Amino acid sequence: LTLCEQLSTPSVQRVGLPIIGYISIVFFLFQVPIFFPEQWEHWEFITLIYALLLIPGLIFSILKVYPFNIPAWKSLVWFAGAAGGGFLLFKLLFSGFKYDSGFPIGGALPTVIYQIFIITYAEESFFRGFMLELGQRRGAGMGVLFTAAVFSVFHLAAYSFAGLNFTAFGVAFIMGGVFGFIYLATRDIAGIGVVWGLHVAYNLVLLFG
């Protein structure tokens, strides 16, 4: 088989994105102090937490569990479309606004890679692809509410190294609810692709203004 044929096999397509996520995590754990010299000690720990968040996605991808059985290429196509459209939308909504989240911004390229393949992919894989799938069995509304609450608590912990950041908590709760309903509406065709794209677009607009 050629390289393209090997990459297009169903087994590789299922586990491709979690594997890319773990490769990115290992790379950043060794190299990012160079790219993000400020506050990296805190974010090194957070990066290890993201490695844990990716575990359900990797296991369920291997086991062909919905929605992780959707091919990587399909999720990536939807991700690209949602990221592009979301970037234009959020750029319009938040024109001139820049949020100081405490994230250690370095060069544009490493920051974008870190946001795409670690932060937003791990969060959407875990909170929407895994937790919401479990929670919505008791009803879509309850599942979204529960997931948004856990999502906001996670952000309160992650972004409160300089004191409790209730702004991050409130924003994460609202966005967690919005992303939850969007995920439920698009998961059959895109898996986490749409919410992943919107999430990274939202983060990058707030980071870079």
DRENGU-83163 format. One record per residue (C-alpha): residue in one letter; residue number from 1; x, y, z. Coordinates in pm, 1 decimal, always signed. Example, Ala and Ser with C-alpha at 12.3 -4.5 7.8 and 13.67 -1.06 7.14 Angstrom:
BEGIN
PT residu num     east    north       up
PT      A   1  +1230.0   -450.0   +780.0
PT      S   2  +1367.0   -106.0   +714.0
END
This chain:
BEGIN
PT residu num     east    north       up
PT      L   1     +0.0     +0.0     +0.0
PT      T   2   +113.2   +353.9    -71.6
PT      L   3   +136.1   +606.2   +211.6
PT      C   4   -189.2   +771.4   +102.4
PT      E   5   -365.9   +435.5    +95.1
PT      Q   6   -235.3   +350.3   +443.1
PT      L   7   -350.5   +683.7   +583.9
PT      S   8   -695.2   +637.9   +432.1
PT      T   9   -763.0   +299.3   +593.2
PT      P  10  -1056.1   +301.9   +840.7
PT      S  11   -841.5   +205.8  +1140.0
PT      V  12   -592.4   +488.5  +1079.7
PT      Q  13   -873.7   +736.3  +1012.2
PT      R  14  -1038.0   +653.9  +1345.9
PT      V  15   -728.7   +690.6  +1564.8
PT      G  16   -553.7   +957.5  +1356.3
PT      L  17   -673.5  +1265.4  +1545.0
PT      P  18   -609.0  +1134.4  +1899.6
PT      I  19   -261.8  +1023.2  +1789.6
PT      I  20   -189.2  +1367.9  +1642.7
PT      G  21   -309.1  +1515.2  +1972.1
PT      Y  22    -65.6  +1302.1  +2172.3
PT      I  23   +223.0  +1373.1  +1934.5
PT      S  24   +153.5  +1745.8  +1976.9
PT      I  25   +144.6  +1711.0  +2354.9
PT      V  26   +478.9  +1529.4  +2365.9
PT      F  27   +634.9  +1786.3  +2133.2
PT      F  28   +514.7  +2081.4  +2338.8
PT      L  29   +613.8  +1926.5  +2670.6
PT      F  30   +973.1  +1909.6  +2545.5
PT      Q  31   +988.7  +2221.1  +2329.6
PT      V  32   +735.0  +2478.3  +2444.4
PT      P  33   +947.0  +2639.1  +2719.8
PT      I  34  +1134.9  +2782.7  +2422.1
PT      F  35   +815.8  +2910.8  +2256.5
PT      F  36   +625.6  +3010.4  +2571.8
PT      P  37   +885.6  +3114.9  +2829.7
PT      E  38   +628.5  +3294.7  +3047.1
PT      Q  39   +404.6  +3098.4  +3285.1
PT      W  40   +505.0  +2768.1  +3129.6
PT      E  41   +532.1  +2587.2  +3464.1
PT      H  42   +158.3  +2628.1  +3512.7
PT      W  43    +75.3  +2534.4  +3154.4
PT      E  44   +305.2  +2233.5  +3161.0
PT      F  45    +75.4  +2084.4  +3426.0
PT      I  46   -234.3  +2181.8  +3225.5
PT      T  47    -87.0  +2013.4  +2917.0
PT      L  48    -53.9  +1690.3  +3113.6
PT      I  49   -420.5  +1725.1  +3211.9
PT      Y  50   -508.5  +1755.5  +2842.9
PT      A  51   -323.7  +1428.4  +2782.9
PT      L  52   -567.4  +1266.9  +3027.9
PT      L  53   -866.8  +1427.2  +2856.1
PT      L  54   -765.2  +1258.5  +2529.7
PT      I  55   -773.8   +906.6  +2675.7
PT      P  56  -1149.8   +839.2  +2625.1
PT      G  57  -1128.8   +960.3  +2265.2
PT      L  58   -834.7   +732.1  +2189.7
PT      I  59   -996.3   +428.3  +2352.1
PT      F  60  -1335.5   +484.9  +2189.7
PT      S  61  -1170.1   +545.6  +1852.0
PT      I  62  -1002.0   +205.5  +1876.1
PT      L  63  -1331.8    +44.9  +1984.8
PT      K  64  -1528.4   +221.5  +1707.4
PT      V  65  -1763.2   +386.8  +1957.6
PT      Y  66  -1985.9   +669.5  +1828.1
PT      P  67  -1901.3   +954.3  +1760.2
PT      F  68  -1531.5   +862.3  +1752.0
PT      N  69  -1592.0   +620.7  +1464.4
PT      I  70  -1629.1   +911.2  +1219.9
PT      P  71  -1327.0   +926.6   +983.1
PT      A  72  -1066.1  +1190.4  +1060.3
PT      W  73  -1088.6  +1341.6   +711.9
PT      K  74  -1459.2  +1412.1   +757.2
PT      S  75  -1407.8  +1575.0  +1098.0
PT      L  76  -1121.1  +1780.9   +956.1
PT      V  77  -1328.7  +1904.7   +661.9
PT      W  78  -1604.0  +2021.0   +896.2
PT      F  79  -1343.4  +2160.0  +1135.2
PT      A  80  -1186.7  +2369.6   +858.9
PT      G  81  -1520.8  +2506.2   +743.0
PT      A  82  -1637.6  +2586.8  +1096.8
PT      A  83  -1301.9  +2740.5  +1191.0
PT      G  84  -1302.3  +2964.7   +885.3
PT      G  85  -1663.4  +3071.8   +922.2
PT      G  86  -1632.1  +3101.7  +1298.6
PT      F  87  -1322.6  +3318.2  +1269.9
PT      L  88  -1507.9  +3566.1  +1048.1
PT      L  89  -1812.1  +3562.5  +1278.4
PT      F  90  -1617.6  +3610.7  +1602.4
PT      K  91  -1389.7  +3867.7  +1441.0
PT      L  92  -1701.4  +4067.5  +1355.7
PT      L  93  -1857.3  +4022.2  +1700.8
PT      F  94  -1541.2  +4094.3  +1900.2
PT      S  95  -1373.8  +4347.1  +1671.2
PT      G  96  -1098.1  +4527.6  +1863.1
PT      F  97  -1154.1  +4320.3  +2177.7
PT      K  98   -867.5  +4124.0  +2327.2
PT      Y  99   -910.6  +3904.3  +2634.4
PT      D 100   -616.2  +3853.9  +2868.0
PT      S 101   -679.1  +3490.2  +2958.3
PT      G 102   -337.1  +3432.5  +3108.0
PT      F 103   -247.7  +3188.7  +2832.2
PT      P 104   +125.5  +3222.2  +2754.0
PT      I 105   +114.7  +3355.7  +2399.4
PT      G 106   +433.3  +3304.2  +2202.6
PT      G 107   +481.3  +3307.1  +1828.4
PT      A 108   +167.7  +3286.8  +1618.0
PT      L 109   +243.6  +2942.7  +1471.7
PT      P 110   +312.2  +2752.2  +1797.6
PT      T 111    +17.5  +2925.3  +1964.1
PT      V 112   -217.4  +2823.1  +1681.4
PT      I 113    -87.8  +2462.7  +1681.1
PT      Y 114   -123.7  +2439.0  +2059.0
PT      Q 115   -477.8  +2575.4  +2040.4
PT      I 116   -585.5  +2345.0  +1756.3
PT      F 117   -435.4  +2009.4  +1848.3
PT      I 118   -414.0  +2030.9  +2226.7
PT      I 119   -651.5  +2276.8  +2392.8
PT      T 120   -959.6  +2277.9  +2170.7
PT      Y 121   -929.7  +1922.3  +2036.8
PT      A 122   -880.6  +1771.6  +2382.9
PT      E 123  -1161.7  +1978.2  +2533.6
PT      E 124  -1414.9  +1902.3  +2259.7
PT      S 125  -1316.0  +1536.4  +2248.5
PT      F 126  -1371.2  +1500.5  +2622.9
PT      F 127  -1648.5  +1743.4  +2713.4
PT      R 128  -1866.8  +1706.2  +2404.4
PT      G 129  -1763.6  +1378.1  +2241.3
PT      F 130  -1740.5  +1185.0  +2568.5
PT      M 131  -1916.4  +1358.5  +2859.5
PT      L 132  -2211.2  +1500.1  +2666.1
PT      E 133  -2272.3  +1165.8  +2498.3
PT      L 134  -2305.9  +1012.9  +2844.5
PT      G 135  -2500.4  +1301.4  +2997.6
PT      Q 136  -2757.4  +1342.2  +2721.1
PT      R 137  -2894.2   +995.1  +2794.7
PT      R 138  -3091.8  +1168.3  +3070.4
PT      G 139  -3211.7  +1428.9  +2823.9
PT      A 140  -3035.3  +1666.8  +2587.2
PT      G 141  -3097.1  +1972.4  +2804.1
PT      M 142  -2969.9  +1808.8  +3121.8
PT      G 143  -2668.4  +1671.1  +2937.2
PT      V 144  -2575.2  +2011.9  +2796.1
PT      L 145  -2627.5  +2182.5  +3133.9
PT      F 146  -2417.4  +1925.5  +3320.7
PT      T 147  -2139.0  +1933.3  +3063.1
PT      A 148  -2133.8  +2313.6  +3056.4
PT      A 149  -2105.1  +2319.2  +3436.8
PT      V 150  -1809.0  +2080.6  +3439.1
PT      F 151  -1653.4  +2268.1  +3145.8
PT      S 152  -1676.8  +2596.9  +3338.0
PT      V 153  -1529.3  +2448.2  +3657.3
PT      F 154  -1237.8  +2314.8  +3452.9
PT      H 155  -1172.6  +2662.3  +3313.1
PT      L 156  -1201.1  +2820.3  +3657.3
PT      A 157   -925.8  +2587.1  +3778.2
PT      A 158   -709.2  +2622.7  +3467.1
PT      Y 159   -719.5  +3002.3  +3445.6
PT      S 160   -707.7  +3094.5  +3815.8
PT      F 161   -334.4  +3073.3  +3882.1
PT      A 162   -335.3  +3450.3  +3959.0
PT      G 163   -656.6  +3433.8  +4165.1
PT      L 164  -1005.4  +3298.0  +4100.7
PT      N 165  -1106.4  +3393.8  +3748.4
PT      F 166  -1484.7  +3401.8  +3756.1
PT      T 167  -1492.6  +3570.1  +3416.9
PT      A 168  -1342.1  +3254.5  +3265.6
PT      F 169  -1595.7  +3049.8  +3464.9
PT      G 170  -1896.7  +3245.4  +3336.8
PT      V 171  -1780.5  +3263.8  +2975.7
PT      A 172  -1695.5  +2892.5  +2973.9
PT      F 173  -2041.6  +2804.9  +3107.2
PT      I 174  -2216.7  +3004.3  +2834.8
PT      M 175  -1991.5  +2877.4  +2555.7
PT      G 176  -2011.6  +2524.0  +2691.6
PT      G 177  -2388.8  +2538.6  +2660.2
PT      V 178  -2374.7  +2684.4  +2308.9
PT      F 179  -2116.0  +2432.0  +2192.8
PT      G 180  -2319.2  +2153.3  +2350.8
PT      F 181  -2633.4  +2223.8  +2150.0
PT      I 182  -2432.7  +2278.4  +1830.3
PT      Y 183  -2257.4  +1946.4  +1886.2
PT      L 184  -2585.7  +1759.6  +1929.5
PT      A 185  -2715.2  +1915.4  +1607.1
PT      T 186  -2406.6  +1828.9  +1399.6
PT      R 187  -2250.2  +1516.6  +1554.3
PT      D 188  -2407.0  +1270.9  +1308.9
PT      I 189  -2233.1  +1430.9  +1012.4
PT      A 190  -1923.0  +1584.8  +1168.2
PT      G 191  -1850.5  +1423.5  +1503.8
PT      I 192  -1679.9  +1699.1  +1703.6
PT      G 193  -1559.9  +1871.5  +1384.8
PT      V 194  -1797.3  +2169.4  +1387.9
PT      V 195  -1766.5  +2255.9  +1758.3
PT      W 196  -1390.7  +2197.4  +1742.8
PT      G 197  -1361.7  +2449.1  +1458.9
PT      L 198  -1584.0  +2706.2  +1628.3
PT      H 199  -1396.7  +2662.3  +1956.3
PT      V 200  -1054.2  +2723.0  +1803.5
PT      A 201  -1184.5  +3022.4  +1606.7
PT      Y 202  -1330.1  +3172.7  +1923.9
PT      N 203  -1007.1  +3120.9  +2120.0
PT      L 204   -779.6  +3262.0  +1850.5
PT      V 205   -991.5  +3572.8  +1798.8
PT      L 206   -987.0  +3644.3  +2173.3
PT      L 207   -613.5  +3575.8  +2197.6
PT      F 208   -501.0  +3782.3  +1899.3
PT      G 209   -780.8  +4038.3  +1881.7
END
